[in-house]
Amino acid sequence: MQQISKRVRVLTGGAALVALGAGAFGAVSANAAAPAAAPAAVKADAKNKNTTTGTHLTIDAATKAARAALDAAEKENQRVSVAVVDRNGNTLVTLRGDGAGPQSYESAEKKAYTAVSWNAPTTELVKRLEQAPQLKDIPGTLFLGGGAPVTSKNAPIAGIGVAGAPSGDLDQKFAQAGVDALAK
């Protein structure tokens, strides 16, 4: 009778444990997926005070805005990244232009998030830092020119951020080109 090496026994035992664990997990998952008593459905209508409706930028509109911002930068030979985020700060679209710096991607997202969070261009928000310097400590924000809010009925629904140009004023100009493209 041939003796099985310790290494093969350990590997075989490990594989058996993995299979056993996967089977148990599958059984638990199957039970977790079993339908429970359905909660009463909330009637979503205009009279229901428990719900709200909102306006969201479509992915096509977000892409159009991002492309317009990137095109504006490229016309001026600037290498930038562009990000469009929704009202909650979730990224909808990012475009990294040819030759854009590695830091520009994250900076564009943070500028977009900052603009939509305060419903103001980030060039204006930079001025607020003089009165409240602790604003810069809020996670996920970046108080540099280059972020522009997108609004509907005076409420913010998205933000466009541009980063990578040599100045915040240029980044802001390109972000605004993205906002302006949505009006066309």
N, C-alpha and C positions, 0 to 999 in steps of 0.2 A: 504494500500500500504506500502510495506516495504521500509525503508530508507536505502540507500547504505552509508556505512561508508566513511569518508573522505579518508582514506588510500586506499580503493578499487578504489575510483574515481581517485586518483592521479596515481595509478598503471595502471588503464585502460587508462587514458589520456596519460600517458607516452608511453604505448605500441602502442597507435594509432599514436603518433608522430613518433615513431621509424618506424612503417610500412609506414607511409606517406613519411618519409625521404628516406627509402630504395627504395620505388617506384620511387621517383624523381631521386635518384642516378642512378637507373637502366636505366631510360630514358636518362639521360645525358650520362651514359656510353655507351648505345646503339648508341647514336648519335656520340659519340667520336670514336666509332669503325667503323663507316661508312667509306667506302673507299673514299679517296680523289683522286684527279688526281695523278697518280703515277709519281714520279720524273723519269727523264731519268736514265736508268740503267747505271752504270759504268761498262764498259767492263773490266773484270779482266783477263788480259793476261800479258805475259812477257813484252810486249811493252808499257803497260800503266804506265806512270810515276806517276799516282795518287794513286797507290796501292803498297803494299809491301807484301811479303810473309815471313813467319818465321818458325822456327823449334820449336816444342813444345814437351815436354816430355809426353808420354802417361801415363794414369793412371796405367796401368800395370807396366810400367817401374818405375814410382814413387813408387809404392807399393813394387816392387822388391828391390829398393834402400833402402827404409825405413826398410824393413824386414832385409836386410843384415846388416845395421847399428845397429839395435836392437840385432840381433844375435851376432854380434861382441862384443857388450857390455855385453850381458848375459854370453858369454863364459868367461868373466873376472869378473863375479859376480857383475856387475854394474847395478844399477837401474836407467834407463834413459828414457827420452821421445825423440822421433824423429819426425821431421817435414820436409816435402818436399814442396817447393813452386815453382810456375812457374816464368817466367821472370818478370811478373808484381807484384810479391809478393803475389799472391793469393795462399792460401793453397790448395794443391792437396791431401796430405795424412798426417795424424798424427797417431803415435802409442805411446801409453803411456805404458811403460813396467811395469810389476808387481812391486809394491813398489816404483815407481818413485815419487819423491817429487812433491807437488802441484805447485811449481814455475817452474818446468822443462818444462811443456807443452808450456807455453807462451815464455819462454826463447829459446826453440828449434825453434819456429817459427821466433822469432826475429833474431836469428843467421842465419837461412836459408835466410831470407830476406836481411840481411846485406851482406852475401856472394854473392848472385846473383846481388845485387845492385852495388857492386864494382868489381865483377868478380875476387874475391880473397878470399883465406881462411881467416877466421876471426883471426887466430893467426898472420897472416901478418898485418892485419888491426889494431890490437892492437898496433903494433909498430908505425903506422902512427899517433896514438894519441899523441905521444911525440912531434911531429912537429905541429900537429893541434888538440889540445884538444877539440875544439868546435865540432868536428865530433860527439862526443858522445851525443850531444844535438839534433841530427836529429831524428825526431819522427819515431818510429817503429824499430830502429836499436839497436843492442847490440854488443858491441865490446869486446867480450870474445871468447876465443878459442872454437871451436865446430861447425863452419859453413864452408861448402865447396861448391864452385860453380860447376855446371854441365855445360859443354860447348859443343858446336857443331860448328866446323869451327872457333874456337877461340872466339866465341861469347857466352855469358852466356844465358842459356835457362832455368835453374832451380837452386835452392839452396837446400842443405840438412843441417839441423841443428840438433845437438844433445846436450842435456843438462841433468845434473843430476849427472854425475861422479864427483869425488872429485877434478878433475883438468880440466882446459881447454884443456890441451894436450891430455888427455884421450878422452874427448868429440870430439876433432879434429880427433883423430885416428879412432873413430867409424864413424864419418861423412865421412871420406875418404873411409872407407870400403864400405859405400853405393855408393859412386861415382865409386869405383873400380868394384862393382858388375855389373854396367851398361856396362862395357867393355867386360863382359863375354858372 
